[in-house]
Amino acid sequence: MDAPVKELELLRKLVKEARELLEAGQHADAETRILEAIELEPKAARPMEILADIDEAMGRAELAEQHRLQAKMLRKEAWQKQVEAEIRGKHEMLGEAVRHELL
C-alpha cells in the first residue's frame, strides 16, 4: 500500500474516532484526534467541521463559528480546484485552438 492511501486511511480513522468520542461526551479526546487529522490534512473540510462541533460541545461558540467558516472556505477552495481541473482536462482534449479562444 502506498503512502497516500495509508494517509487517507489514517485520516478516515482519526475522523471516525473523533466523531465517536464526541458522541460519547469525551470532548478533550475527540479534540486531540481531530487535531491530529487536521495536522495530517489541513485542507480537508470535514475534520474542521467536526472541530467546530467539538468547540460547540465544549462551550466555545465563537471558536466553533470560526471553524465552520474555515470549513466552508475549504469546501469552496476544493470545489474551485475540481472545476479548474475539469476545465483543464477538457481544454487539453480540445487542443490549442480552444486554448487561444479561452485566453
Rosetta blueprint (number, residue, H / E / L):
1 M L
2 D L
3 A H
4 P H
5 V H
6 K H
7 E H
8 L H
9 E H
10 L H
11 L H
12 R H
13 K H
14 L H
15 V H
16 K H
17 E H
18 A H
19 R H
20 E H
21 L H
22 L H
23 E H
24 A L
25 G L
26 Q L
27 H H
28 A H
29 D H
30 A H
31 E H
32 T H
33 R H
34 I H
35 L H
36 E H
37 A H
38 I H
39 E H
40 L H
41 E L
42 P L
43 K L
44 A L
45 A H
46 R H
47 P H
48 M H
49 E H
50 I H
51 L H
52 A H
53 D H
54 I H
55 D H
56 E H
57 A H
58 M L
59 G L
60 R L
61 A H
62 E H
63 L H
64 A H
65 E H
66 Q H
67 H H
68 R H
69 L H
70 Q H
71 A H
72 K H
73 M H
74 L H
75 R H
76 K H
77 E H
78 A H
79 W H
80 Q H
81 K H
82 Q H
83 V H
84 E H
85 A H
86 E H
87 I H
88 R H
89 G H
90 K H
91 H H
92 E H
93 M H
94 L H
95 G L
96 E H
97 A H
98 V H
99 R H
100 H H
101 E H
102 L H
103 L L
